[in-house]
Structure formats: C-alpha cells, structure tokens
Amino acid sequence: MNINRIEIIANEIIKKNVVQIETDLNYNSFYTESEKRAVRTYIGSVDPREVSKYDISNALEISKEILKNKESKDYSDYENTHQSLLERLKDFH
C-alpha cells in the first residue's frame, strides 16, 4: 500500500467510529479491495478465519501510522490493536 494512502486511511480511522468507517467502506469508492480488507482487519469487522497474512500485514501498516498519533485519547486502544495484530501475524509463521 502507498504511504500517502496509508496516512489518509489512518486519519479516517482516527476521526470516525466503526459504524462510520464501515459505511465508508461500503459506499466510498476511494478504497481499493485490498485496503477495505486491511481496514476491516484493523477494526475487527471480519471473520478471523477469512483474514490472510497479507491483510494483517496491511493492517499493521495502517496501525503503525495510527500509533504516530500519541496524543489521542484512544492511544492505549490503538496499542492494544497493534499488539493483537502482531500476535495474529505470528500465527501464520
């Protein structure tokens, strides 16, 4: 995924709640299919059995960008999500 697009996607996740994000994914043509899968993997709105290693890797790229926002009130949640994604990625090895 392109770093500029990762920044945009990360900022959208920070600004919106899960319902708004899911609505964007369904009705906004901005996102590629790969980006949709990565975002859904990040927010946890996909069946874990349907997630690929590639989806988790892309979600981690988004997560790294989100973690740059240290002043966010949700920072600890972002850290927890990042750790969870890292653990899930280890399951593929």
DRENSE-100696 format. One record per residue: residue in three letters; x, y, z of N, C-alpha, C, O, CB in turn. Coordinates in nm, 4 decimals, decimal comma, padded with zeros to 6 digits, always signed. Glycine has a CB too. Layout:
BEGIN
(ALA; (X; Y; Z); (X; Y; Z); (X; Y; Z); (X; Y; Z); (X; Y; Z))
...
//
This chain:
BEGIN
(MET; (+00,0839; -00,1182; +00,0000); (+00,0000; +00,0000; +00,0000); (+00,0881; +00,1241; +00,0000); (+00,1947; +00,1262; +00,0614); (-00,0953; +00,0000; +00,1214))
(ASN; (+00,0434; +00,2244; -00,0677); (+00,1135; +00,3514; -00,0806); (+00,1109; +00,4267; +00,0525); (+00,0068; +00,4328; +00,1179); (+00,0506; +00,4369; -00,1925))
(ILE; (+00,2251; +00,4843; +00,0933); (+00,2347; +00,5520; +00,2227); (+00,1375; +00,6688; +00,2336); (+00,0827; +00,6922; +00,3413); (+00,3765; +00,6012; +00,2454))
(ASN; (+00,1146; +00,7421; +00,1262); (+00,0191; +00,8536; +00,1317); (-00,1220; +00,8022; +00,1581); (-00,1967; +00,8621; +00,2353); (+00,0223; +00,9344; +00,0003))
(ARG; (-00,1576; +00,6934; +00,0951); (-00,2904; +00,6356; +00,1168); (-00,3013; +00,5788; +00,2575); (-00,4075; +00,5872; +00,3192); (-00,3196; +00,5259; +00,0127))
(ILE; (-00,1937; +00,5215; +00,3087); (-00,1943; +00,4700; +00,4453); (-00,2212; +00,5844; +00,5438); (-00,2995; +00,5692; +00,6375); (-00,0595; +00,3999; +00,4781))
(GLU; (-00,1559; +00,6983; +00,5217); (-00,1775; +00,8144; +00,6084); (-00,3231; +00,8593; +00,6038); (-00,3829; +00,8871; +00,7078); (-00,0853; +00,9302; +00,5672))
(ILE; (-00,3795; +00,8665; +00,4854); (-00,5187; +00,9088; +00,4698); (-00,6123; +00,8111; +00,5405); (-00,7028; +00,8527; +00,6129); (-00,5557; +00,9198; +00,3204))
(ILE; (-00,5909; +00,6829; +00,5196); (-00,6758; +00,5799; +00,5811); (-00,6624; +00,5848; +00,7335); (-00,7623; +00,5764; +00,8049); (-00,6381; +00,4385; +00,5280))
(ALA; (-00,5405; +00,5981; +00,7829); (-00,5188; +00,6053; +00,9280); (-00,5920; +00,7254; +00,9868); (-00,6553; +00,7145; +01,0918); (-00,3679; +00,6137; +00,9605))
(ASN; (-00,5835; +00,8384; +00,9203); (-00,6527; +00,9579; +00,9688); (-00,8038; +00,9396; +00,9687); (-00,8722; +00,9889; +01,0584); (-00,6153; +01,0785; +00,8838))
(GLU; (-00,8559; +00,8698; +00,8701); (-01,0001; +00,8430; +00,8660); (-01,0418; +00,7528; +00,9822); (-01,1474; +00,7732; +01,0421); (-01,0391; +00,7778; +00,7316))
(ILE; (-00,9597; +00,6541; +01,0136); (-00,9901; +00,5647; +01,1258); (-00,9888; +00,6430; +01,2568); (-01,0746; +00,6217; +01,3425); (-00,8887; +00,4475; +01,1318))
(ILE; (-00,8938; +00,7318; +01,2727); (-00,8833; +00,8120; +01,3950); (-01,0059; +00,9022; +01,4113); (-01,0568; +00,9188; +01,5221); (-00,7544; +00,8970; +01,3928))
(LYS; (-01,0529; +00,9600; +01,3015); (-01,1627; +01,0575; +01,3079); (-01,3000; +00,9950; +01,3253); (-01,3918; +01,0618; +01,3729); (-01,1631; +01,1406; +01,1841))
(LYS; (-01,3164; +00,8699; +01,2886); (-01,4508; +00,8123; +01,2798); (-01,4691; +00,6948; +01,3742); (-01,3722; +00,6360; +01,4224); (-01,4794; +00,7683; +01,1378))
(ASN; (-01,5953; +00,6614; +01,3999); (-01,6249; +00,5408; +01,4763); (-01,6395; +00,4234; +01,3788); (-01,6403; +00,4425; +01,2572); (-01,7547; +00,5591; +01,5624))
(VAL; (-01,6506; +00,3061; +01,4317); (-01,6521; +00,1844; +01,3490); (-01,7682; +00,1845; +01,2498); (-01,7513; +00,1422; +01,1354); (-01,6605; +00,0600; +01,4380))
(VAL; (-01,8849; +00,2310; +01,2915); (-02,0009; +00,2334; +01,2017); (-01,9754; +00,3270; +01,0839); (-02,0078; +00,2937; +00,9699); (-02,1278; +00,2770; +01,2780))
(GLN; (-01,9179; +00,4433; +01,1109); (-01,8864; +00,5369; +01,0027); (-01,7815; +00,4795; +00,9079); (-01,7899; +00,4971; +00,7863); (-01,8372; +00,6699; +01,0603))
(ILE; (-01,6839; +00,4115; +00,9640); (-01,5792; +00,3505; +00,8809); (-01,6398; +00,2434; +00,7910); (-01,6115; +00,2388; +00,6713); (-01,4670; +00,2896; +00,9691))
(GLU; (-01,7222; +00,1584; +00,8482); (-01,7855; +00,0512; +00,7698); (-01,8735; +00,1099; +00,6603); (-01,8770; +00,0566; +00,5494); (-01,8691; -00,0411; +00,8610))
(THR; (-01,9444; +00,2185; +00,6892); (-02,0259; +00,2858; +00,5880); (-01,9379; +00,3366; +00,4749); (-01,9710; +00,3204; +00,3574); (-02,1054; +00,4021; +00,6503))
(ASP; (-01,8258; +00,3981; +00,5105); (-01,7306; +00,4446; +00,4087); (-01,6831; +00,3294; +00,3207); (-01,6765; +00,3422; +00,1985); (-01,6100; +00,5127; +00,4752))
(LEU; (-01,6504; +00,2176; +00,3835); (-01,6006; +00,1031; +00,3073); (-01,7056; +00,0514; +00,2097); (-01,6723; +00,0067; +00,1000); (-01,5577; -00,0090; +00,4018))
(ASN; (-01,8309; +00,0574; +00,2494); (-01,9396; +00,0075; +00,1646); (-01,9771; +00,1029; +00,0521); (-02,0168; +00,0589; -00,0559); (-02,0608; -00,0199; +00,2486))
(TYR; (-01,9649; +00,2338; +00,0764); (-02,0201; +00,3299; -00,0197); (-01,9195; +00,4273; -00,0792); (-01,9568; +00,5085; -00,1639); (-02,1269; +00,4072; +00,0455))
(ASN; (-01,7952; +00,4221; -00,0384); (-01,6952; +00,5153; -00,0886); (-01,5990; +00,4409; -00,1801); (-01,5337; +00,3453; -00,1382); (-01,6189; +00,5832; +00,0280))
(SER; (-01,5908; +00,4842; -00,3027); (-01,5055; +00,4142; -00,3994); (-01,3579; +00,4504; -00,3846); (-01,2752; +00,4040; -00,4631); (-01,5513; +00,4454; -00,5406))
(PHE; (-01,3239; +00,5317; -00,2863); (-01,1851; +00,5697; -00,2613); (-01,0988; +00,4481; -00,2294); (-00,9827; +00,4423; -00,2700); (-01,1778; +00,6702; -00,1468))
(TYR; (-01,1542; +00,3513; -00,1573); (-01,0785; +00,2363; -00,1084); (-01,0685; +00,1251; -00,2125); (-01,1665; +00,0909; -00,2787); (-01,1424; +00,1823; +00,0180))
(THR; (-00,9481; +00,0695; -00,2256); (-00,9324; -00,0493; -00,3082); (-00,9813; -00,1690; -00,2269); (-00,9997; -00,1578; -00,1057); (-00,7830; -00,0682; -00,3542))
(GLU; (-01,0025; -00,2824; -00,2917); (-01,0465; -00,4031; -00,2194); (-00,9436; -00,4443; -00,1140); (-00,9802; -00,4856; -00,0040); (-01,0704; -00,5196; -00,3183))
(SER; (-00,8175; -00,4334; -00,1471); (-00,7115; -00,4672; -00,0525); (-00,7159; -00,3754; +00,0695); (-00,6996; -00,4210; +00,1826); (-00,5741; -00,4583; -00,1206))
(GLU; (-00,7378; -00,2470; +00,0465); (-00,7463; -00,1517; +00,1572); (-00,8693; -00,1786; +00,2428); (-00,8639; -00,1666; +00,3652); (-00,7494; -00,0078; +00,1041))
(LYS; (-00,9789; -00,2143; +00,1797); (-01,1002; -00,2479; +00,2557); (-01,0744; -00,3664; +00,3481); (-01,1142; -00,3651; +00,4646); (-01,2174; -00,2797; +00,1600))
(ARG; (-01,0076; -00,4689; +00,2955); (-00,9772; -00,5856; +00,3784); (-00,8844; -00,5487; +00,4939); (-00,9019; -00,5965; +00,6060); (-00,9138; -00,6963; +00,2934))
(ALA; (-00,7852; -00,4632; +00,4661); (-00,6919; -00,4211; +00,5704); (-00,7630; -00,3404; +00,6789); (-00,7384; -00,3611; +00,7978); (-00,5780; -00,3388; +00,5097))
(VAL; (-00,8498; -00,2497; +00,6391); (-00,9225; -00,1686; +00,7367); (-01,0159; -00,2568; +00,8184); (-01,0234; -00,2433; +00,9406); (-01,0021; -00,0562; +00,6664))
(ARG; (-01,0862; -00,3458; +00,7523); (-01,1761; -00,4362; +00,8261); (-01,0981; -00,5265; +00,9206); (-01,1454; -00,5576; +01,0299); (-01,2583; -00,5218; +00,7286))
(THR; (-00,9807; -00,5683; +00,8799); (-00,8948; -00,6470; +00,9677); (-00,8535; -00,5624; +01,0871); (-00,8550; -00,6101; +01,2005); (-00,7704; -00,6989; +00,8918))
(TYR; (-00,8167; -00,4381; +01,0627); (-00,7742; -00,3487; +01,1715); (-00,8871; -00,3247; +01,2716); (-00,8649; -00,3325; +01,3924); (-00,7259; -00,2147; +01,1144))
(ILE; (-01,0074; -00,2957; +01,2230); (-01,1175; -00,2638; +01,3148); (-01,1872; -00,3884; +01,3673); (-01,2738; -00,3793; +01,4543); (-01,2187; -00,1748; +01,2457))
(GLY; (-01,1499; -00,5045; +01,3151); (-01,2042; -00,6302; +01,3660); (-01,3434; -00,6626; +01,3151); (-01,4199; -00,7309; +01,3832); (-01,2067; -00,6268; +01,5140))
(SER; (-01,3770; -00,6146; +01,1969); (-01,5113; -00,6412; +01,1441); (-01,5117; -00,7482; +01,0352); (-01,5907; -00,7429; +00,9409); (-01,5714; -00,5134; +01,0893))
(VAL; (-01,4230; -00,8439; +01,0500); (-01,4154; -00,9539; +00,9552); (-01,3940; -01,0831; +01,0340); (-01,3302; -01,0840; +01,1393); (-01,3007; -00,9312; +00,8508))
(ASP; (-01,4480; -01,1896; +00,9815); (-01,4300; -01,3205; +01,0446); (-01,2807; -01,3538; +01,0429); (-01,2198; -01,3556; +00,9360); (-01,5141; -01,4319; +00,9708))
(PRO; (-01,2209; -01,3801; +01,1586); (-01,0766; -01,4083; +01,1651); (-01,0328; -01,5237; +01,0756); (-00,9175; -01,5290; +01,0329); (-01,0375; -01,4388; +01,3071))
(ARG; (-01,1234; -01,6153; +01,0474); (-01,0882; -01,7289; +00,9614); (-01,0729; -01,6871; +00,8153); (-01,0170; -01,7618; +00,7350); (-01,1941; -01,8384; +00,9727))
(GLU; (-01,1224; -01,5679; +00,7804); (-01,1155; -01,5199; +00,6421); (-01,0016; -01,4212; +00,6196); (-00,9864; -01,3679; +00,5096); (-01,2465; -01,4551; +00,6037))
(VAL; (-00,9218; -01,3965; +00,7226); (-00,8139; -01,2987; +00,7143); (-00,6865; -01,3671; +00,6665); (-00,6497; -01,4745; +00,7142); (-00,7910; -01,2300; +00,8511))
(SER; (-00,6204; -01,3027; +00,5716); (-00,4942; -01,3565; +00,5209); (-00,3757; -01,2856; +00,5875); (-00,3908; -01,1811; +00,6509); (-00,4867; -01,3414; +00,3670))
(LYS; (-00,2606; -01,3443; +00,5711); (-00,1369; -01,2841; +00,6213); (-00,1177; -01,1457; +00,5597); (-00,0735; -01,0525; +00,6269); (-00,0149; -01,3747; +00,5901))
(TYR; (-00,1505; -01,1335; +00,4336); (-00,1383; -01,0065; +00,3612); (-00,2297; -00,9003; +00,4227); (-00,1886; -00,7853; +00,4382); (-00,1721; -01,0259; +00,2117))
(ASP; (-00,3530; -00,9376; +00,4577); (-00,4473; -00,8437; +00,5200); (-00,3927; -00,7937; +00,6532); (-00,4018; -00,6748; +00,6839); (-00,5851; -00,9104; +00,5408))
(ILE; (-00,3362; -00,8844; +00,7319); (-00,2810; -00,8461; +00,8618); (-00,1599; -00,7558; +00,8437); (-00,1443; -00,6577; +00,9164); (-00,2428; -00,9707; +00,9433))
(SER; (-00,0749; -00,7877; +00,7481); (+00,0427; -00,7033; +00,7213); (-00,0004; -00,5618; +00,6826); (+00,0575; -00,4640; +00,7299); (+00,1296; -00,7650; +00,6089))
(ASN; (-00,1007; -00,5512; +00,5978); (-00,1509; -00,4190; +00,5584); (-00,2160; -00,3470; +00,6761); (-00,2004; -00,2258; +00,6915); (-00,2514; -00,4322; +00,4434))
(ALA; (-00,2884; -00,4208; +00,7582); (-00,3499; -00,3607; +00,8767); (-00,2418; -00,3095; +00,9722); (-00,2599; -00,2063; +01,0369); (-00,4415; -00,4632; +00,9487))
(LEU; (-00,1309; -00,3804; +00,9810); (-00,0195; -00,3358; +01,0652); (+00,0425; -00,2070; +01,0121); (+00,0843; -00,1216; +01,0902); (+00,0873; -00,4450; +01,0743))
(GLU; (+00,0486; -00,1927; +00,8813); (+00,0996; -00,0677; +00,8223); (+00,0097; +00,0493; +00,8609); (+00,0583; +00,1573; +00,8942); (+00,1089; -00,0794; +00,6677))
(ILE; (-00,1205; +00,0274; +00,8564); (-00,2158; +00,1299; +00,8988); (-00,1979; +00,1575; +01,0477); (-00,1979; +00,2727; +01,0910); (-00,3617; +00,0860; +00,8685))
(SER; (-00,1828; +00,0511; +01,1250); (-00,1669; +00,0634; +01,2692); (-00,0428; +00,1453; +01,3054); (-00,0481; +00,2287; +01,3958); (-00,1587; -00,0748; +01,3328))
(LYS; (+00,0673; +00,1225; +01,2364); (+00,1901; +00,1981; +01,2627); (+00,1659; +00,3473; +01,2419); (+00,2153; +00,4299; +01,3187); (+00,3048; +00,1493; +01,1716))
(GLU; (+00,0910; +00,3810; +01,1394); (+00,0600; +00,5214; +01,1119); (-00,0311; +00,5786; +01,2209); (-00,0123; +00,6921; +01,2646); (-00,0067; +00,5359; +00,9731))
(ILE; (-00,1283; +00,5007; +01,2638); (-00,2191; +00,5457; +01,3700); (-00,1426; +00,5688; +01,4997); (-00,1718; +00,6634; +01,5729); (-00,3318; +00,4428; +01,3926))
(LEU; (-00,0449; +00,4834; +01,5288); (+00,0323; +00,4960; +01,6527); (+00,1183; +00,6228; +01,6567); (+00,1690; +00,6593; +01,7628); (+00,1209; +00,3742; +01,6703))
(LYS; (+00,1349; +00,6888; +01,5452); (+00,2074; +00,8161; +01,5440); (+00,1270; +00,9259; +01,6135); (+00,1818; +01,0306; +01,6478); (+00,2398; +00,8578; +01,3998))
(ASN; (-00,0010; +00,9026; +01,6340); (-00,0909; +00,9991; +01,6961); (-00,0932; +00,9762; +01,8479); (-00,1959; +00,9381; +01,9041); (-00,2343; +00,9875; +01,6361))
(LYS; (+00,0191; +00,9995; +01,9121); (+00,0367; +00,9688; +02,0544); (-00,0540; +01,0490; +02,1467); (-00,0823; +01,0041; +02,2577); (+00,1787; +00,9925; +02,0933))
(GLU; (-00,1000; +01,1654; +02,1047); (-00,1824; +01,2491; +02,1907); (-00,3302; +01,2096; +02,1908); (-00,4101; +01,2695; +02,2628); (-00,1691; +01,3919; +02,1486))
(SER; (-00,3659; +01,1116; +02,1126); (-00,5050; +01,0668; +02,1059); (-00,5508; +01,0056; +02,2374); (-00,4749; +00,9360; +02,3048); (-00,5225; +00,9661; +01,9933))
(LYS; (-00,6757; +01,0324; +02,2728); (-00,7337; +00,9743; +02,3944); (-00,7474; +00,8226; +02,3808); (-00,7567; +00,7521; +02,4813); (-00,8713; +01,0375; +02,4241))
(ASP; (-00,7487; +00,7725; +02,2588); (-00,7637; +00,6291; +02,2318); (-00,6305; +00,5584; +02,2088); (-00,6286; +00,4453; +02,1601); (-00,8523; +00,6087; +02,1115))
(TYR; (-00,5199; +00,6228; +02,2426); (-00,3883; +00,5679; +02,2111); (-00,3679; +00,4277; +02,2687); (-00,3124; +00,3412; +02,2010); (-00,2803; +00,6604; +02,2632))
(SER; (-00,4116; +00,4040; +02,3915); (-00,3917; +00,2710; +02,4505); (-00,4704; +00,1652; +02,3735); (-00,4246; +00,0517; +02,3601); (-00,4339; +00,2707; +02,5989))
(ASP; (-00,5885; +00,2016; +02,3228); (-00,6651; +00,1086; +02,2388); (-00,5899; +00,0793; +02,1094); (-00,5879; -00,0345; +02,0625); (-00,8049; +00,1662; +02,2073))
(TYR; (-00,5284; +00,1824; +02,0518); (-00,4505; +00,1632; +01,9297); (-00,3316; +00,0709; +01,9549); (-00,2993; -00,0139; +01,8717); (-00,4021; +00,2982; +01,8753))
(GLU; (-00,2666; +00,0879; +02,0705); (-00,1541; -00,0005; +02,1056); (-00,2016; -00,1444; +02,1207); (-00,1362; -00,2371; +02,0729); (-00,0863; +00,0467; +02,2361))
(ASN; (-00,3145; -00,1629; +02,1869); (-00,3694; -00,2976; +02,2052); (-00,4032; -00,3624; +02,0717); (-00,3758; -00,4805; +02,0505); (-00,4941; -00,2928; +02,2937))
(THR; (-00,4625; -00,2851; +01,9824); (-00,4952; -00,3372; +01,8491); (-00,3686; -00,3772; +01,7759); (-00,3644; -00,4821; +01,7116); (-00,5733; -00,2329; +01,7670))
(HIS; (-00,2661; -00,2951; +01,7851); (-00,1394; -00,3243; +01,7181); (-00,0795; -00,4542; +01,7725); (-00,0345; -00,5388; +01,6951); (-00,0399; -00,2071; +01,7365))
(GLN; (-00,0788; -00,4701; +01,9028); (-00,0247; -00,5927; +01,9627); (-00,1049; -00,7151; +01,9208); (-00,0490; -00,8215; +01,8941); (-00,0235; -00,5813; +02,1152))
(SER; (-00,2346; -00,6987; +01,9154); (-00,3211; -00,8088; +01,8725); (-00,2905; -00,8493; +01,7284); (-00,2854; -00,9681; +01,6967); (-00,4693; -00,7692; +01,8859))
(LEU; (-00,2704; -00,7513; +01,6421); (-00,2364; -00,7808; +01,5021); (-00,1018; -00,8517; +01,4926); (-00,0854; -00,9449; +01,4139); (-00,2338; -00,6514; +01,4185))
(LEU; (-00,0059; -00,8072; +01,5728); (+00,1257; -00,8737; +01,5735); (+00,1132; -01,0197; +01,6154); (+00,1776; -01,1069; +01,5572); (+00,2229; -00,8004; +01,6681))
(GLU; (+00,0309; -01,0463; +01,7155); (+00,0099; -01,1845; +01,7608); (-00,0565; -01,2678; +01,6510); (-00,0191; -01,3827; +01,6276); (-00,0765; -01,1871; +01,8891))
(ARG; (-00,1538; -01,2091; +01,5852); (-00,2226; -01,2818; +01,4776); (-00,1268; -01,3121; +01,3630); (-00,1351; -01,4183; +01,3014); (-00,3430; -01,2007; +01,4258))
(LEU; (-00,0362; -01,2194; +01,3343); (+00,0606; -01,2419; +01,2277); (+00,1545; -01,3566; +01,2637); (+00,1927; -01,4353; +01,1771); (+00,1407; -01,1140; +01,2001))
(LYS; (+00,1918; -01,3662; +01,3908); (+00,2795; -01,4760; +01,4363); (+00,2139; -01,6123; +01,4118); (+00,2828; -01,7112; +01,3866); (+00,3130; -01,4597; +01,5869))
(ASP; (+00,0823; -01,6169; +01,4194); (+00,0102; -01,7432; +01,3971); (+00,0277; -01,7958; +01,2556); (+00,0066; -01,9145; +01,2308); (-00,1374; -01,7248; +01,4261))
(PHE; (+00,0656; -01,7094; +01,1629); (+00,0850; -01,7518; +01,0239); (+00,2221; -01,8108; +00,9986); (+00,2452; -01,8677; +00,8919); (+00,0635; -01,6359; +00,9314))
(HIS; (+00,3131; -01,7992; +01,0928); (+00,4508; -01,8486; +01,0726); (+00,4660; -01,9907; +01,1166); (+00,5750; -02,0471; +01,1065); (+00,5501; -01,7628; +01,1470))
//
